[in-house]
Amino acid sequence: MITLSEFKSEFINDIRVTAESSCELTSNVFFDSYVNHLIDAGDIETADRCFFEKRGVRIDGYGGDPIDSENILSLIVCDMDDNEELTEINRTEIEQVCKRAVNFVSSSLSSRFFNELDEYSDEFGLADLIRTRWESILKIRILFLTTRILKVRKTQFDPIPVNGKTASFACWDIARLSNYVQSNKDQEPISVELKDHGGALSVLPAHTADTALRSYLCAIPGQTLASIYDEYGAKLLEKNVRVFLQSKGKVNKGIRATIETAPSKFFAYNNGITATAEGVETCATKHGIALTSIDDLQIVNGGQTSASIYDAFRRGIDLSQVYIQMKLTVVSEETASKLVPEISKFANSQNRVSEADFFSNHAFHISFEKYSRSILSPPKEGTTLQTYWFYERARGQYANSKSLYVSRSERTKFQAVNPSDQRVTKTDLAKVMNTFKGLPHIVSKGAQSSFKTFADFVNTIWEKDDGRFVTDVFYKKCIARIILFRHLEKSVSKSEWYQAQAGYRANIVCYTLAKFSETLKKSSKTLDYLKIWNAQCVPIDLSQELVELAEIARNHIINPPSGSPSNITEYAKTEQCWILFSKIEYKVNQKVYPYLLSKSDSQKVDKESEKKKKFANSIEEQEFLIGLGGSFWSSVLEYSSQNNLVTSRDWELLSRASQFPGRLLDTDKEYKQLYALLKRARRCGFTK
């Protein structure tokens, strides 16, 4: 683990490098880098840039449409101190800046202020969103993001009223950010002091003294659960489980009806919630054991129940007769990453959760990561150095890998071979792949929505062919798309038309590439992605063509038709925006034809790589089976015979395997049959 000073220095340096390589403003990169961590931490679902400053008013961004976030308006204010030395910020300074964000809200409701804004500007879009959603907004959150250290270790500040509603402040300083990033946790831990939420909970232990897992059963009062949810919101919900659907599903309506019409029967009617924690504190009472605090609380099943209880709470419904069954399992920090998703998966029963919801450790990621660690990219023009594109299957892998090297020279060498601008996260990959699949509106919704869509897609095709599509060629084509995506981001930023009216770059880029890809697809063509991979850059003619198309995309996005959201950022998130753009007539210029392939030729390359992978996998499988040794297979034969698991043909095959390595099988088919016999034995209890 690096020191706080080192963390800040690396964080600031990464921002500078990214800003320089992408031709983007440092302030924009700072915003994106910081909020991406907050999204990972579960503190916010999405974030859109919106910088505006004038006397008494300041805003840097917001957390999307409130109706998509339980009617909570999240505003973001940034404070980037790029001094690599650690500096402090006091409570008064934070409150002053945050109050300027509150002033933006109240000013947006003023017709005079609103009418003075440029209708094509980000601030107009946000002000219009606030005005449009004002009646439905229940809470306002001001998130203050700083690279300084908060003097008083308090991340929550006293709320203040704003036009009949309440605005609360929350601070992320560099210490809090460092603790989270270096924790290697999927999201920021939640520590609940029950004395702040109605008092200790009486529980019934559901474990023996010698068990590895400790479990407790209790009846949690509705008021207590609502109070906890009010403070932490969707952060309570285990990250890989879908969140509350705002009473749209049948189950949610049923939950709501029971709360309102038969609260005393809620405990009997509802399945309750399943939760995990990494630690608990208990005390002895005259009634038995009681929980006093819960560390890293996560609701892994019953998210809709929890959110429905909270929905009733904020609508003023009496919860005094509502009790919810809770099963709480305490797991260690070392086993949490494996056990929590498993508990979540097997506990879910109220609403179907797809395999894609448990995607973090999917074999796709493992396979893609292996290719990223083994395939060196060709040297770029003018260099001889081959490098890796570092795929982060899990958050923080890049930083952790670099930290393994003790000396500065070793870390420098690691970074030379694994450049920071060639780091690719899961959400990066999802964003790019969804773009080329013709889903720019989904990409525009933010990292989490994009990743979920990508997960569903990968899970579906993985089930069809057991991952045969993930080959070295597939990997290279994916990286080529990332090269193209990042190149276009940089080129758009440099273009005269963009600099004259900057904004919405992220939307412009994904809409441009989606349109280009769709146009090629209609003519049964595709880009020769391997050419881009081999060159590790984008040809000039192709780059110029895409920048020209990008200007068309910009003009489309900033001119929503009547009846569409006037907030341009929100309009770009609608399917309507993509449908209308896809209908715009566009022909690919002949100058890019040398970089195209027919769809059939591209598929031939893919098929050949799949054949090579299949052959390599077959060899590996055979080597594995032979390497188990004859005595192992003798045990399998004995167990299978005793339990009537084999036919005479199976017996003969296992008998020959028991002579490994002296005697080998004759065909690939026989090795596959042998592997199937082993899996059958394992399913039936064979454990050697």
N, C-alpha and C positions, 0 to 999 in steps of 0.2 A: 504494500500500500504506500502510495506516495504522499508527501506532506501536502498541507493545504496550499502552501506557497507554490510548490511545484505544480499542483493541480491547476491553480489559477493561471500560472505562466503558460502551461500547455493549452489550456482552454482558450486564452487570448491569442496565442500563436496560431492555433488551428483556425480560428476565425479570420485572422489576417491572411493566412495562406489560401483559405477557401475564397475569400473576397477577391484576392488578386487573381486566382486562377479562373474564377467565374465572371470577372468584370462586374461584380456586384458591390453595392455600398456595404461598408463594414457594419453599419447599423442594421441593415436588412439581414445579413448573415448572422449577426448576434441574436436577433429576434428568432430566426429560424432554428438556430442551434439550441437556444435556451428552451423554447417552447416544445421542441421535439423531445427533450428530456421530461418536460412536464406531462406530455402526452403519454410517454412510456410509464411515468410514475402514476398515471391514472388521475392526475389532478385536473385535467382538462381533456375534452374529447378531440377537439380540433382548434386551430388558431389561424386567423387571417390577419395579414399586415394591414395597418391603417394608421400611418403617422400623420398627426396634425398637432400644431402648436401655435398658440397666440396668447396674448396676455391673459393669464388666469385660467387657461385651458390647455390640457395636454393629454394626448392619447397615442399609443404605439400599435395597438391591435385589439382584437376581440375574439371571443371563442365561438364564432359561428352564430347561427340563428338560434335564439333562446328556445324556440319550440322543439328543437332537437336535443336540448339539454335540460329537460325537466323545468322549462320556463325560467331558467336562471340566465341572466345576462352577465357574461364574464368579460371584463375589460382588462387590458394588459398595458402596463407602463414599464419602461425599461430604463435602467441606469447602468451604462457601460463605462466603468472606470478601467481604461486600458493600461494603467500603470501596473507593471508586473509585481510590484510590491503590494502587500496586503494593507488595505486602508479600511477605515470604519465609517459607518453611517448610523446616525441616531434615529430614534423614533420620530422626533419632530420633523426631520427632513423627509422621511418616508410619508408621514401623514400629509405634509404640504403637497408633495407630488401627487399622491393618491386623490386628494381633494380636488386637484385640477382635473383629474379624470371624471370625478363626480360632477364637476362643473360642465364637462362636455355633455353629460347626460341631460342635466337640467337645461343647458343651452339648446340642445337638440329639440327640446319640446317648445322652444320659443320660435315663433314664425319668423321673426326678424332675423335671428341668427341662421335659421335653416335656409331662408330665401337668399342669403348672401353667399351660400356655398356653391361651388362649381358642380353642376349636376353630373359631370363625368368623373368627379374625384372620389377617392376612397372614403373621405370623411362625409361626403354627401350620402353615400351608400349606407354608411353606418348610422348616421343621424336619421335617415329615412327608415332604417330597420328598427331603431329605437322607437320612433313615432308610431310605426305600424304595429309593433308588438307591445306597446306600453301597457295596455289593459291586461294582457296575459302574463306579463313579467311578474314573478313572485319575489325574486331576490336579485340583488346586484352584487357581484364579486369583483373586487379590484385586485388583480395580481401584480405585485411589484417584484420585478426581476432585476437583481443587481449583482455585480461582481465584487462588491464590497462586503464587509462583515457587519452584521447587525450587532450593535453594542449590547442591547438587551436581548437575551435569548427568548424572544417571544415572537412567534411567527404569525399570530392572529392579533388584530387590533380592534379596538372598540368600534362598533358600527355607528354610522351617522345617517340621519334621515335625508331622503331626496325625493321631493315631490310626492310625499305620501308613501313611499317605499323605503326600504332599508338597504344601505350599501355597507358591505363588510370588506375589510382589507386583509390580505394575506401576503406574506413576504417570503420570497426565495432569495436568500443571500448565497454567497459563494461557498460558505461552510455547509449549508443545507444541501446545495447541489453536489458538492464533493462527497458528502456522506452517502447520498443516494446513488450516485454513479459508481462509487467504489464498493457499494454493498452487494453488487451482483444480484440484487433482487429484481423481480419483474416490475414491482411498483413500490412506492414509498410505504414502509410499514405503518400500520395504524395501531396506536396504543390507546386503549379505552380505559379511563378511570371511571368505574361504575358509580362512584359517589357523585360524579357530575351529571349522572343520567338517571337519577331516581334511587340509587343505593345498590348495595350488594345483592347478588342473585343466589337464592338457595338452589343447590344442585345435588343431583344423585350421581355418584361415581359409577361408571359403567365399564370398569376395567379391574383386573386383578393386579396384585403388587408386582408380579414378575413380567407383565406385558410391556412391550416396547412402546405401544401407543396408549395414551391416556384419553379416555372419553368421559364426557359428562352429559347428563340429561337435565333439562330444566324447563320451566314454563316462564318465558320472558314476557313481562307486561307490554302491552302495545305502546304505552307511553314511553317506556324505556327504549324500545326498538326505534320508535319514531324520533326520539331525541338524538340517538346515536346517528341515525340516517341523516338527520337535519345538519349535523356537524360535518359528516364525512361524505355523504352522497354516494354516488356510484363507485367511489373508491373502495367501498365495502365489498363490492361484488368481485369475485375472483375473475381475473383479467380475461380468461379464455371462455367465460360464459357470457352469453348475450345478456344485455341489460333490459331493463323494464320497457315494455312496449306501450306505455301510457294507456293502459286499459283498453287496448284495441282487440286483444285476443279474447276468446271465450272464457278462458281460465281467469284472466284478470277481471273481467266483468263479474264473474262469480265471486271472486274474492271481495270485490268492492260491495256487492250486494249483501254479502254476509256481514261485513263490518257495519253497514248502515242499518240493516233490518233485524239481524239476529246476532249482535256482538257477543252475547254470553255463550253462543254455540260455536264461535269461531275455532276454539281449540279442538273441538270434536270434528268439525268439518274439514279443517285445513291440514295438509300434510306437514306443515311446519317448515323449518329451515335447517339446513346442514351447514355447519361452519367449521373452520379450522383456525388454529392459533399456534404460534411458536412458543408461547409460554403463558401461564396464568398465575395469579396470586389468589390464595384462598385464606379463609379464616374460619374458626370454629364458632358456631352459634348454638343457642339452646335448641334450635331446630335441626342442627347438623352442619354440613359444610356449605359455605357460601363463597361465590366468586367475588373478588374485589377489583381485579383488573385483568385485562386481556391484551396480550401483546401480539401485534400483527394479525388482527382479526380479519378473516376473509369469509364471506358468505359464498359457498360453492354451489348450493342449491337452495332455491327459495328467494331468489332475487326479486321476482315479481311479487311475492308475498310481502317482502320488506318494503319495496317501493310503493305498493298499494296501501300499506299501513301509513307510510309517510304522506301519501297523497290525501288520505283521510284526515290526518293530523293537520296539514296546512289548510284544509278546507273547514277546519273547526269542528269536526265530528268527535264526539265523546268516545275516548278509547279506554275508559276506566274498567270496562267489563271484558276487554279483549286481551287474551293471552295466546301466545304462540309457542308451540313446542320447538325447542332447539336442541339439536345434537351437536355438541362441540368436541372436536378431536384435537388434541395437542400433538403437534409433530415437531421434530427437531429441525433446526435450520439446515442441517446437512441433508436431511431427507425430504424437505419441503418441496423442492422443485420437482421431485418424482411423485411423491404421494399426494400432494394437493390436487393436481390434475386428475389423478386416478380416482380419488374420493369424489371429486366433482363429476367425473364421467359416470361412475356407477350409482351415485346418489340421485342424479337427475331423473325425475319422473313426471313432474307436473307439466312441463313443456319439453318437446323433443329438442335435444341439442345435437347437432350434427358432429361427425368426426372432425370436420374442419374447425370447430370451435376449440379443439384440443390440438392445434396445429404446430405448436412451438417446437415439438420434438419429432415432427413428421420425417419419415425417411427421405422425403424430397430434399429437405434442408441438409440432412446429413450427406446425401449424395452430392449436392451442389457444393457444399463446403469442401468435400474431398477433392473435387476437380479444381476448386480455387486454390488449394494448397499444393497441387501437384502439377498444374499446367502453367508454365512460364509464358508470358506474353512476348511476342516478337519485339525487338528493340525499336524504339521510335526513330524516325529519320534524324540522322546526325548524331546518334548515340550507339553504343554497343551493349548497353546494360539491359538485360532482360529482367522483368519484374512480374510480381504476382498481383492479381486483383483479389484483395482480401475480403472474403465473404463472412460477415458477422452473423453466424447462425444464432448466437445468443448475444444479448446486449453486453457491451463492454469487452468482447473478445479481443479486439484490436489493442486496446489499452493494456489489457491484462497480459497479452502476448509480449508486448513491448517491455512491460515492467519486469518480466522474467530475466531480462538482461541487466546485470548489475552495473557494468561500466558504461560511461557515456558513449564510448567508441562502439560498443556492441549494440547499443540502442540506435545509434546513428546508422550502423550497417543494416540493422533490421528495417529501419524506416526507408533506407535507400532501395531495398529489394521489395518492400511493401509500402509504397508511398501512401501518405494519408489521403491524397485525392483519388486513390484507387481503392478506398474502403467502400464496401457496398453492404448496406443493411437489408434486412428482410423487407422493410417497408420501401426502401429504394427499389428493390427488384419488383415488388408488387406494383408500384407506381408506374414503372416503365413498361412492364408486361401488359398491364391493363390498358395503358395508352395505345400500344400497338394492336391490342385486341378490339379497339374501337369503343373504349369506355372512358373518354376524357371527363365526362360529367361525374363519374364515380371517383376518379382521381381527384377531381376538384373538391370533393366532399371531405378530403383529409386522409391522413395516413391510416387511421383505424378502419374506416369504411372501405378504403381501397384494399387493405390487407385482407379483410374478411372476404371480399369478392374474389380475390386472388386465391385464397385458401380453398374456397368452395370449388373453384375451377380445377386447381391442382388435385384436390382430393378426388374429384370425379374422374379425371383422366388417369390418375394413378391406379384407381380401382380397375379400370378397363384393361391396362397392360402391365400392372405391377411395376411401374416405373421404368419400363424399357425406353421411354422417350428421353429420359435424362442421360445423355451421352456427352462425350467430349465436344461434339459438334453443337449440340444444344447449348452447352455451357458457353462456347465461343460466340454463338449467335446472340445469347442473352447479354453478354458483355459488350458486344458490338452495338446493341440497342442502347445500352447505358452510355457508351461513348457518344453515340449520336444525340441522345437526349441532353447530355451535359454540354456537348458542343453547341447545340442550338440555344440552350440557355445563355451561354456566353455570347453567341452571335447576335441574339435578339437584344441583349443589353447594350451592345456596341452600335446597333443600327440607328440611323439618324431619326427615323420615324418613331422609334421607341423613346429615344432621349428627349424628343420634342414633347412627348406626352407619356411619361413613364407610368407603369402600373400594370398589374394583372399578368406579369411575366409567366408565372407558373401555369395559369390557365391557357395563355397563348401557346406555350410550348406543347402542352399535351394535346390541345385541339389541333394544332398544326400537324403533328406526327400521326395522330389518329386519322385525319383527313388524307394525308399522303399515303398511309398504309392501306386505307380503304380503297382509294383510287387505284392503286396497283392491284389489289385483290380482285377488283371488278374486271380487270383486263388479264386475269390469270398470271400476274407477275408478282415478283417480290424483290426486295433489295438483296444484293449479293452481300450478305452480312459478313461472310468470311473474308471478303476483300477489306472491309473496315477493320475486322479483327487483325488481319495480317499487317495492315498499315498502322493500326492503333491511332487512326485519325480519320477525319471525314474529308472526302475530295472537295475541292473548291467549287466545282460546278454544282454538286449536290447541296453544299452549304448555301450557295446563293439562291438556289431554287427554293429551299426550305424557308429562308429568311423572307423571300417574296410572298410565299404562302402564309407565313406568320403574320405579315401585315394585314392580309385578308382576314385571318382569324381574329386579330385584334379589333378590326373594324366591326366584325360581326358581334363579338362579345360585348363591346361597349355600347351597342345599340339594341337593347332588348325591345321586342315588339310590345305593343299595347297589351296589357293584361298579364305581362310577365313581371317577376320581381324587379323593381327599379334598382335595387342593390345589385351592382354588376357581379360582385363576387358570388352572391347567392344565385343569380341567374345562371352563371356558369356551372352551377351544381345541378341544374335541372336537365332532365332528358330532352326536354323541348329544345334547349339550346343546341344540343348535339344533333338532333334530328334536323333542325333547320339548317345548321351548318353543313351537314352531310349532303343536303340537297343543292347546295351552291355548286354551279358548274365549274369544273376545274380539270385541266388536262396537264399531264406531266410533260415538261419540256424535253425535247429530244436530246438535249445536252447531257441528261442523266442516264440515258439508255445504256451506256457502257457499264453502269453499276447495277444493272438489273439482271434478274434471272427469270426464266419461265418457272411457273409453279411446279411443273413436273420435274425439271432439272433439280430444283431445290429439294423436292421430296426424295429424289434418287440419292442425294447426298445424305439425307437423314436416314433413309433405309439402310444404306451401307454402314453408317456409324452404329445403328442398332444391331446389325448382324455382328459387327466386330465386338460390341459390348456383350452380346449374347454368348459368343464364343469364349471371350475372356472370363465371363461369369461361370461358364460351364467348366472351364479348366480350374478355376478357383474352387468351385464346389467339389470337383473330383479330388483335388489335392487335400481339401478339408476332410472329406470322408475317409480317404486312405490314411491320412495322418492320425485319425482316431485309433488306429491299430487293430490287429486281429483279436486281441483279448477283449477289447471293448465290444466288438461286434458279436463275439461269443456270448457276452452278457445280454446283449439285445436279443439274440436268438433264444437264449434260455428263458428270459422273461416273457417274450412274445409267445413261445411254445406253451409255457405254463398257464398263460392267460388266454389261450385259444385266439390269438390275434393274427395268425398266419395260415395261408394256404400252403399246399405242398410246393408250389412254385416260389412263394415267399421264403419258405424254409430253405430251399435250394440256394436262393440268392444270398440269404444271410449266412449260410454255411460257407459259401465261397468268399464272402466278405471277412469271415473269421480267419481267413488265411492271408489277409493283408499284412505286409506289403509284398509277400512272396508271390501271390497270385492276384491279378487284377481282373476287373470286369471287362466285358467286350465292347459295350456300346454306351453312348450317352444316355440312352433310354434306361438302361439298367441302373446307372448311377442315380438317375432321377427317382426310379422306383425304390432304390435303397434309402434315399433321403426321405421319401414318403413313409417308409416302414419305421424309420427312426422317429418321425414326428408322431406317428400313430402310437408308438410305444410311450413316448413322452406324455401324450394326452391321457393315456391310461394309467400313468403313475410311475413310469420308469424314470429314475432320478440320477443314475450314475453319470 
